[in-house]
Amino acid sequence: MTPIISSERETKCEEVYVHAHTLYTVLTGYQRNLETYFVKKLNKGVEEKENHE
């Protein structure tokens, strides 16, 4: 009986870890996308200013 309970607990921990890891990956990916978006936007703004001069 005891091993079954502990294995269930381990499975739950693994599931939680996987969910947390997935969430972390999604959030860091989202942050990276935002950073590249703003960097591109800034670069575009700088290029436009140089073209106007």
Residue pairs with C-beta under 8 A, 6 or more apart in sequence:
none
